[in-house]
Amino acid sequence: MDKYEFTFARIISDKAKDILKSESKYVEPLVSLEYLKELELKQEALSQLLTTAGINHVPEKIIQSPKPRYYRTTTKRKVVPFRSAFYLGFQKDYDDKLAADYYSKIEPREHGDIYKFLLQKLSKSDFKILGKNINYLIIRGSYTEFALILNVKELNAEIVRKIKYIVDDIKKTDLKVTSIYTLLDEDSSDYYIDSSIAEKPGMFKRYIGYENLLLRVDDENKYLYHPLSFTQVNESMIKTFLDAIKSEITGGENGGGRLLDLYCGYGLFTYYLAPLFKEVVSVDIDGNSIRAAMLNKKFYNFDTKIKFISENITANSLERVFRTIDKLEKLPETILLDPPRSGTSYGVIDMLATRGAKRVVQIFCSADEIARSVREWQNNKYTIEKIIPFDMFSGTPALETAVVFKR
């Protein structure tokens, strides 16, 4: 077997067989462990993954989640026809079968209450036409307010009427659902909150609630974001995450210069790190996120110049971004990139390396992507300074990791 066929989840699975009483294949296979034991298992798995990939740098101790259970603020259930009714399931990590359940130990219990309420509604004869047309039920928001998104295959007058009945019924409950939307996904894709669909007229509809959702990091930092845009699923971990990146981004120097914030989303890092720099240039392809990022300027008052660019992040498109940057004041640069789970596309790191940034922080949603990116940065004369893992996905065989590079 090639050494790069090993994955973080696979290593976890192999190690967990000797620890767990029975091998679990659900999305939350580690919740039965004591939390410190789970962290120990993940620490060993990360070290093994890096060593197998030829990375000889010892990772830092995993930064713990303040809320290791019942933390996940974005959840989903697939609506599955079952005999004359339906059940709700979630995808397993290791196969495509579904497990019927309202509640999960990595999700707020309130989510389970909402799913239970919805399933009872959909199972009634008057609502079966709606149940047959729902791909996913999705809940987002905070720990105190919840937004419901119905990912549907079709929207016609009868289905919209049924949705409005459910909206009225939810408003009469104490489920704290403050916003309800539909997302039309005629292809029933696995990507259940595809923000690009919402760019097309009539595909995303708001029934009640807010145009944008609100994230409160602390008393001084808050952000609006589109209901379909990416945001970290462990809200309890976000401030810890931001503070850790903030402490590393300048390498202990006084800051200044320019920060390139790539895959910036709605500006989570942009605004949190902006006071450390003279200028921030932030780039993302998601139009909804960029629009929210620009709205978020109203929450902040500092001298840092901030420029948002709506652009896909590829080797070719970065040339256009760089032409824009090079028209600005010449400043030393620091690079922060937080790409999606699949990592950067071909040639992006090579192109970024041409900027000559003294310091780069790359965030990995999937630990399996670390080896490829490390080799690319090393080929461009960058070395690893730190590997900082975050337990962003407690109870699951996944780990968020930041790698700090210096030139």
LINFENUR-V458121 format. One record per backbone hydrogen bond with DSSP energy under -1.0 kcal/mol. CO is the residue of the C=O (numbers start at 1). NH is the residue of the N-H. Records with the same first field share a line. If there is no record, write none. Layout:
BEGIN
CO->NH ; NH
END
This chain:
BEGIN
2->5
7->11
8->12
9->13
10->14
11->15
12->16
13->17
15->18
16->19 ; 20
28->31
30->33
34->38
35->39
36->40
37->41
38->42
39->43
40->44
41->45
42->46
43->47
44->48
45->49
46->50
47->51
48->52
49->53
50->55
51->54
63->391
75->139
77->137
78->89
80->87
82->85
85->82
87->80
88->101
89->78
104->107
105->70
106->72
108->111
109->113
110->114
111->115
112->116
113->117
114->118
115->119
116->120
117->121
118->122
119->123
121->124
124->127
127->131
128->132
130->133
131->134
133->153
135->79
136->151
137->77
138->149
139->75
140->147
145->142
146->178 ; 179
147->140
148->181
149->138
150->183
151->135 ; 136
152->185
156->160
157->161
158->162
159->163
160->164
161->165
162->166
163->167
164->168
165->169
166->170
167->171
170->173
176->146
179->148
180->207 ; 208
181->150
182->205
183->152
185->188
190->192
196->199
197->200
200->203
203->184
205->182
208->180
213->225
215->223
221->217 ; 218
223->215
225->213
226->229
233->73
234->237
235->238
237->241
238->242
239->243
240->244
241->245
242->246
243->247
245->249
250->253
257->278 ; 279
258->334
259->281
260->336
261->283
262->338
264->267
267->271
268->272
269->273
270->274
273->276
274->277
276->256
278->305
279->259
280->307
281->261
282->309
283->263 ; 264
284->311
286->290
287->291
288->292
289->293
290->294
291->295
292->296
294->297
295->298
296->299
297->300
305->280
307->282
309->284
314->318
317->321
318->322
319->323
320->324
321->325
322->326
324->327
325->328
332->258
334->260
335->361
336->262
337->363
340->343
345->348
347->351
348->352
349->353
352->355
353->356
358->407
359->335
360->405
361->337
362->403
364->401
366->369
367->370
369->373
370->374
371->375
372->376
373->377
374->378
375->379
377->382
378->381
383->406
386->404
387->60
388->402
389->63
390->392 ; 400
393->396
395->30
396->398
400->390
401->364
402->388
403->362
404->385 ; 386
405->360
406->383
END
